[in-house]
């Protein structure tokens, strides 16, 4: 019996090491990368003292596949604790931009078209609101960043070792949310600094011709992919944040129809501890 228990213990230790949950493994485990990432932003006392943050700048929007054209615009990301208001203003056709809010309990998504409907991108976010509630969308730019609230969100990180992303080696982790079972989320970090570099979201859905997933005849598969890339980090007031944020979203149907949108956002101003009206986090 003791030999069996010893063998079982060894197998458990090996399994934990392979998932990066044992200290001292060749790749940092989840606790280690969380600590390193948060420290790369600022010391704990500085992060705790910060009550709010406003990030703003210019953006370029492009339809890369499934149409043509682009537009210049502006963006703001306002946050306080876990509350968020992300606005991207641009005009292409009757699509005026996007706005996503979170007041700590409810997500708001704008109706940014002339017919007062959500865009296809807005509909995608509406189907996966955990990316806003758990502080994933926008990454470290918001005060409610997911790794700052990992335990509160009941989310988990699993080490996937070293992967190549954006032409460089990075530490890869799968993020698992208890509020979503159909989307896979992968986070990538700089091995040297612990900075968050990239997030990838992938999801497949079966839909009928009317968009109703209960329509079993003639169902089609739709694949979604969203990527966030963060670079050009800058330190101000003891807090280090990315000043270049690239967001891409794609939708691919089984018949080969594809849409690919890209937003390139540059932060020209980052302001800390601004007095904010709670109405900032309500959809108007």
Beta strands, then each sheet from edge to edge (+ up, - down):
strand 1: 53-65
strand 2: 70-80
strand 3: 83-92
strand 4: 95-102
strand 5: 107-109
strand 6: 156-165
strand 7: 168-176
strand 8: 183-189
strand 9: 196-207
strand 10: 220-236
strand 11: 239-253
strand 12: 258-272
sheet 1: 5+ 4- 3+ 2- 1+ 12- 11+ 10- 9+ 8- 7+ 6-
end
